[in-house]
Amino acid sequence: MEQRQVGGSGLWVSHTALGTMTWGKDTEEGDAADQISTFVEAGGTLIDTADIYTGGQSERIIGRLLHSAVRRDDVVIATKVGHTPERHRPRDASRRHLLASLDASLRRLQTDHIDLWQLHVHDPDTPAEETLSAMEAAVASGKVRYIGVGDLASWQFAKYATWQRAAPAHDRSLIVSAGTEYSLLNRRAEHGLLPAAADSGTNLIAWSPLGRGVLSGKYRSGVPGDSRAAMQHMAPYVEPYFDERSRRIVESVCTAAEGLGVSPLAVALSWVRDHSTVAAATVGPRTTAQLEEILATESVELPREIREALDDASSAPPV
């Protein structure tokens, strides 16, 4: 699997990342072990999680698998911090919360360091300088190797990047990555975050590159009983992409796939993964069979004319 440099730093990751948002709920630990082993055997390195995923269970499962299914040195662990859904406010990027949460993540992950620690969300009540100084302190302590941000608006990203670059060179750890949803169904990042990240030398880690599964074509004739859209807790996540615009884009993807002799999944994933600003595309398979289908797309590269046709078919509406 191709390895890519992140944000001009010394960090290199596989261009496909294994997302673990549902580990501990929709994906049981035994299936998770099969997935992570299959992923690493295929050359995958980047494992994506967050402190709030399944109430911390995702990190706990990864921690156990680092001692049983794979070697710690063979993977790049990326986790996130900042959401506090069960506290008096939903977001907290204060020094107190960040550093306490970091220690909790390290305990759950059963490791002494996190490779990529990302600010999951913007906290309007905490000064940017406090947030970033806490993250830099985590790097200085050796508990974190690199820092990134999660799903921030472009102005929020610019605020953090500008403040950080203004700090003395000997006292800063540059933001190397920015996470965002990015797919043929959702190109909003192109209106702000993507050019802002490119200007600062930061790479994207794109999540939901398959349009929450819709771009696989599985929903063209209805909702399969074993799909996420058929699950009560996941249906609201998928249903926004059941509109007419999405249907037209899916048909364009399927037409391209038929012409190339590959799956719609391969077309949609390649479109995201081969973008010059994207370091990695994060996929979230529920089963090993789904992961194997994704891994089979590694050699697919879209011809220029197909990519341009998909660009036209999926042009983002004005925002």
Secondary structure, 3 states (H helix, E strand, C coil): CCEEECCCCCCEEECEEEECCCECCCECHHHHHHHHHHHHHCCCCEEECCCCHHHHHHHHHHHHHCCCCCCHHHCEEEEEECECCCCCCCECCCHHHHHHHHHHHHHHHCCCCEEEEEECCCCCCCCHHHHHHHHHHHHHHCCEEEEEECCCCHHHHHHHHHHHHHCCHHHCCCEEEEEEECECCECHHHHCHHHHHHHHCCEEEEECCCCCCHHHCCCCCCCCCCCHHHCCCCHHHHHHHCCHHHHHHHHHHHHHHHHHCCCHHHHHHHHHHCCCCEEEEEECCCCHHHHHHHHCCCCCCCCHHHHHHHHHHCCCCCC
